[in-house]
Amino acid sequence: MKTLLLTFGLLLASSGLFAQMSVNNGEIRVEVSENSTRNELLEIRQALAEYNIDFRYNGVKWADELLKSIGLQVIAEDGRTREFVLPQMNANSKIVLIYRFESLDEADFCLGLEGACE
């Protein structure tokens, strides 16, 4: 079943539907930046739900259609939870989620600023 979902995810990612989400080699990578849109956040939420991953966001503030503040919570299918709040976003801010399937290693499930999860 996960193979089918991975294939589906790859097709969506390669079609350009999710400019900020990719699924490759058993890994999901999501990027949220100042340029992320309301629709992209919703699409990411829906796509991650297909993998039994709950993607929640709150504290969202927008200015001129740019994302200025967000709080994220991600709950994996095994119950592990990650939370990250970025109260002030700018053009250089990028939040990254990396989730590796088939791994319970804490380092294989990361949510934070770009660079912290690499």
C-alpha atoms as an extended CHARMM CRD file, in Angstrom:
* protein
*
       118  EXT
         1         1  MET       CA              0.0000000000        0.0000000000        0.0000000000  PROA      1               0.0000000000
         2         2  LYS       CA              2.8090000000        2.4400000000        0.8490000000  PROA      2               0.0000000000
         3         3  THR       CA              4.3870000000        1.7000000000       -2.5350000000  PROA      3               0.0000000000
         4         4  LEU       CA              1.1500000000        2.7310000000       -4.2320000000  PROA      4               0.0000000000
         5         5  LEU       CA              1.0020000000        5.8900000000       -2.1200000000  PROA      5               0.0000000000
         6         6  LEU       CA              4.6450000000        6.6840000000       -2.8650000000  PROA      6               0.0000000000
         7         7  THR       CA              3.9760000000        6.2910000000       -6.5730000000  PROA      7               0.0000000000
         8         8  PHE       CA              0.9170000000        8.5390000000       -6.2900000000  PROA      8               0.0000000000
         9         9  GLY       CA              2.9400000000       11.0990000000       -4.3700000000  PROA      9               0.0000000000
        10        10  LEU       CA              5.7070000000       11.0660000000       -6.9570000000  PROA      10              0.0000000000
        11        11  LEU       CA              3.2010000000       11.6350000000       -9.7250000000  PROA      11              0.0000000000
        12        12  LEU       CA              1.6970000000       14.5950000000       -7.8840000000  PROA      12              0.0000000000
        13        13  ALA       CA              5.0970000000       16.0610000000       -7.0680000000  PROA      13              0.0000000000
        14        14  SER       CA              6.3460000000       15.6770000000      -10.6250000000  PROA      14              0.0000000000
        15        15  SER       CA              3.1450000000       17.1750000000      -12.0600000000  PROA      15              0.0000000000
        16        16  GLY       CA              3.8830000000       20.4260000000      -10.2400000000  PROA      16              0.0000000000
        17        17  LEU       CA              0.7230000000       20.3020000000       -8.1280000000  PROA      17              0.0000000000
        18        18  PHE       CA              2.7690000000       20.5460000000       -4.9610000000  PROA      18              0.0000000000
        19        19  ALA       CA              5.5620000000       22.9750000000       -5.6140000000  PROA      19              0.0000000000
        20        20  GLN       CA              6.5860000000       22.6940000000       -1.9760000000  PROA      20              0.0000000000
        21        21  MET       CA              6.2540000000       18.9490000000       -1.3750000000  PROA      21              0.0000000000
        22        22  SER       CA              8.2550000000       16.0730000000       -2.8030000000  PROA      22              0.0000000000
        23        23  VAL       CA              8.3700000000       12.3380000000       -2.2010000000  PROA      23              0.0000000000
        24        24  ASN       CA             11.6180000000       10.6020000000       -3.1690000000  PROA      24              0.0000000000
        25        25  ASN       CA             13.4530000000        7.4580000000       -2.0610000000  PROA      25              0.0000000000
        26        26  GLY       CA             11.1800000000        6.7740000000        0.8970000000  PROA      26              0.0000000000
        27        27  GLU       CA             11.3140000000       10.3710000000        2.1290000000  PROA      27              0.0000000000
        28        28  ILE       CA              8.7890000000       13.1810000000        2.2350000000  PROA      28              0.0000000000
        29        29  ARG       CA             10.1240000000       16.7210000000        2.1340000000  PROA      29              0.0000000000
        30        30  VAL       CA              7.8890000000       19.7520000000        2.6360000000  PROA      30              0.0000000000
        31        31  GLU       CA              8.9760000000       23.3790000000        2.4660000000  PROA      31              0.0000000000
        32        32  VAL       CA              6.9400000000       26.3160000000        3.7510000000  PROA      32              0.0000000000
        33        33  SER       CA              8.1620000000       29.8100000000        2.9230000000  PROA      33              0.0000000000
        34        34  GLU       CA              6.9080000000       33.3520000000        2.8380000000  PROA      34              0.0000000000
        35        35  ASN       CA              5.6070000000       32.6310000000       -0.6800000000  PROA      35              0.0000000000
        36        36  SER       CA              3.5170000000       29.6270000000        0.3630000000  PROA      36              0.0000000000
        37        37  THR       CA             -0.1430000000       30.1540000000       -0.4240000000  PROA      37              0.0000000000
        38        38  ARG       CA             -3.2910000000       29.2030000000        1.4380000000  PROA      38              0.0000000000
        39        39  ASN       CA             -4.0640000000       26.6530000000       -1.2740000000  PROA      39              0.0000000000
        40        40  GLU       CA             -0.5880000000       25.1100000000       -1.0820000000  PROA      40              0.0000000000
        41        41  LEU       CA             -0.9090000000       24.6440000000        2.6800000000  PROA      41              0.0000000000
        42        42  LEU       CA             -4.2600000000       22.9360000000        2.1770000000  PROA      42              0.0000000000
        43        43  GLU       CA             -2.9040000000       20.7400000000       -0.6440000000  PROA      43              0.0000000000
        44        44  ILE       CA              0.0790000000       19.7190000000        1.4970000000  PROA      44              0.0000000000
        45        45  ARG       CA             -2.2670000000       18.8830000000        4.3640000000  PROA      45              0.0000000000
        46        46  GLN       CA             -4.4180000000       16.7280000000        2.0780000000  PROA      46              0.0000000000
        47        47  ALA       CA             -1.4370000000       14.9940000000        0.4590000000  PROA      47              0.0000000000
        48        48  LEU       CA              0.1850000000       14.1550000000        3.8100000000  PROA      48              0.0000000000
        49        49  ALA       CA             -3.1320000000       12.7340000000        5.0240000000  PROA      49              0.0000000000
        50        50  GLU       CA             -2.7560000000       10.1070000000        2.2760000000  PROA      50              0.0000000000
        51        51  TYR       CA              0.3560000000        8.9330000000        4.1780000000  PROA      51              0.0000000000
        52        52  ASN       CA             -1.4720000000        9.0080000000        7.5360000000  PROA      52              0.0000000000
        53        53  ILE       CA              0.4770000000       12.1100000000        8.5340000000  PROA      53              0.0000000000
        54        54  ASP       CA             -1.5030000000       14.9010000000       10.1810000000  PROA      54              0.0000000000
        55        55  PHE       CA             -0.2690000000       18.3660000000        9.0990000000  PROA      55              0.0000000000
        56        56  ARG       CA             -1.7820000000       21.1620000000       11.1670000000  PROA      56              0.0000000000
        57        57  TYR       CA             -1.1290000000       24.8640000000       11.1020000000  PROA      57              0.0000000000
        58        58  ASN       CA             -2.2860000000       27.7810000000       13.2350000000  PROA      58              0.0000000000
        59        59  GLY       CA             -1.2660000000       31.3030000000       14.1410000000  PROA      59              0.0000000000
        60        60  VAL       CA             -1.1560000000       32.0910000000       10.4300000000  PROA      60              0.0000000000
        61        61  LYS       CA             -0.7410000000       35.7490000000        9.5480000000  PROA      61              0.0000000000
        62        62  TRP       CA             -0.6540000000       37.1550000000        6.0210000000  PROA      62              0.0000000000
        63        63  ALA       CA              0.3910000000       40.5410000000        4.6460000000  PROA      63              0.0000000000
        64        64  ASP       CA             -0.0910000000       41.3260000000        0.9600000000  PROA      64              0.0000000000
        65        65  GLU       CA             -0.5830000000       37.5850000000        0.2660000000  PROA      65              0.0000000000
        66        66  LEU       CA              2.7850000000       36.7760000000        1.8850000000  PROA      66              0.0000000000
        67        67  LEU       CA              2.9710000000       34.3970000000        4.8380000000  PROA      67              0.0000000000
        68        68  LYS       CA              4.3130000000       36.3290000000        7.8120000000  PROA      68              0.0000000000
        69        69  SER       CA              3.7540000000       33.9820000000       10.7630000000  PROA      69              0.0000000000
        70        70  ILE       CA              2.8240000000       30.3130000000       11.2200000000  PROA      70              0.0000000000
        71        71  GLY       CA              2.8090000000       27.5300000000       13.7570000000  PROA      71              0.0000000000
        72        72  LEU       CA              3.0610000000       23.9480000000       12.4840000000  PROA      72              0.0000000000
        73        73  GLN       CA              2.3230000000       20.6190000000       14.1110000000  PROA      73              0.0000000000
        74        74  VAL       CA              2.9920000000       17.3200000000       12.3510000000  PROA      74              0.0000000000
        75        75  ILE       CA              1.8340000000       13.9920000000       13.7560000000  PROA      75              0.0000000000
        76        76  ALA       CA              3.2150000000       10.8220000000       12.1410000000  PROA      76              0.0000000000
        77        77  GLU       CA              1.1810000000        7.6410000000       11.8250000000  PROA      77              0.0000000000
        78        78  ASP       CA              3.1240000000        6.1210000000       14.7400000000  PROA      78              0.0000000000
        79        79  GLY       CA              2.1160000000        9.0200000000       17.0180000000  PROA      79              0.0000000000
        80        80  ARG       CA              5.4100000000       10.9220000000       17.0360000000  PROA      80              0.0000000000
        81        81  THR       CA              4.7730000000       14.6640000000       17.0130000000  PROA      81              0.0000000000
        82        82  ARG       CA              6.8290000000       17.6420000000       15.9100000000  PROA      82              0.0000000000
        83        83  GLU       CA              5.9250000000       21.2930000000       16.4780000000  PROA      83              0.0000000000
        84        84  PHE       CA              7.5350000000       24.4630000000       15.2060000000  PROA      84              0.0000000000
        85        85  VAL       CA              6.4860000000       28.1130000000       15.4270000000  PROA      85              0.0000000000
        86        86  LEU       CA              7.9460000000       30.8950000000       13.3460000000  PROA      86              0.0000000000
        87        87  PRO       CA              6.4900000000       34.1890000000       14.6340000000  PROA      87              0.0000000000
        88        88  GLN       CA              8.1680000000       36.3510000000       11.9660000000  PROA      88              0.0000000000
        89        89  MET       CA              8.8280000000       35.1210000000        8.4490000000  PROA      89              0.0000000000
        90        90  ASN       CA             10.7050000000       36.9980000000        5.7680000000  PROA      90              0.0000000000
        91        91  ALA       CA             12.0130000000       36.3210000000        2.2680000000  PROA      91              0.0000000000
        92        92  ASN       CA             14.8860000000       34.2280000000        3.6940000000  PROA      92              0.0000000000
        93        93  SER       CA             12.7470000000       32.0890000000        6.0220000000  PROA      93              0.0000000000
        94        94  LYS       CA             12.0550000000       28.4910000000        5.0650000000  PROA      94              0.0000000000
        95        95  ILE       CA             10.5130000000       25.8290000000        7.3000000000  PROA      95              0.0000000000
        96        96  VAL       CA             11.3650000000       22.2590000000        6.3210000000  PROA      96              0.0000000000
        97        97  LEU       CA              9.6880000000       18.9720000000        7.2200000000  PROA      97              0.0000000000
        98        98  ILE       CA             11.5660000000       15.7650000000        6.4920000000  PROA      98              0.0000000000
        99        99  TYR       CA              9.9100000000       12.4300000000        7.1880000000  PROA      99              0.0000000000
       100       100  ARG       CA             11.5830000000        9.1450000000        6.2650000000  PROA      100             0.0000000000
       101       101  PHE       CA              9.3360000000        6.1110000000        5.9560000000  PROA      101             0.0000000000
       102       102  GLU       CA             10.2630000000        2.8560000000        7.6430000000  PROA      102             0.0000000000
       103       103  SER       CA             12.4140000000        4.5860000000       10.2620000000  PROA      103             0.0000000000
       104       104  LEU       CA             11.8220000000        5.2870000000       13.9240000000  PROA      104             0.0000000000
       105       105  ASP       CA             15.1370000000        7.1190000000       14.3010000000  PROA      105             0.0000000000
       106       106  GLU       CA             14.3420000000       10.5360000000       15.7720000000  PROA      106             0.0000000000
       107       107  ALA       CA             16.6310000000       12.2140000000       13.2340000000  PROA      107             0.0000000000
       108       108  ASP       CA             14.4850000000       10.8320000000       10.3960000000  PROA      108             0.0000000000
       109       109  PHE       CA             11.5120000000       12.9820000000       11.3810000000  PROA      109             0.0000000000
       110       110  CYS       CA             12.4210000000       16.6580000000       11.5660000000  PROA      110             0.0000000000
       111       111  LEU       CA             10.5380000000       19.9510000000       11.4700000000  PROA      111             0.0000000000
       112       112  GLY       CA             12.4230000000       23.2310000000       11.6850000000  PROA      112             0.0000000000
       113       113  LEU       CA             14.2490000000       25.9610000000        9.8190000000  PROA      113             0.0000000000
       114       114  GLU       CA             16.0960000000       24.9990000000        6.6710000000  PROA      114             0.0000000000
       115       115  GLY       CA             19.4840000000       23.6030000000        7.6050000000  PROA      115             0.0000000000
       116       116  ALA       CA             18.3430000000       22.1990000000       10.9400000000  PROA      116             0.0000000000
       117       117  CYS       CA             16.8150000000       19.1490000000        9.2460000000  PROA      117             0.0000000000
       118       118  GLU       CA             19.4870000000       18.4130000000        6.6750000000  PROA      118             0.0000000000
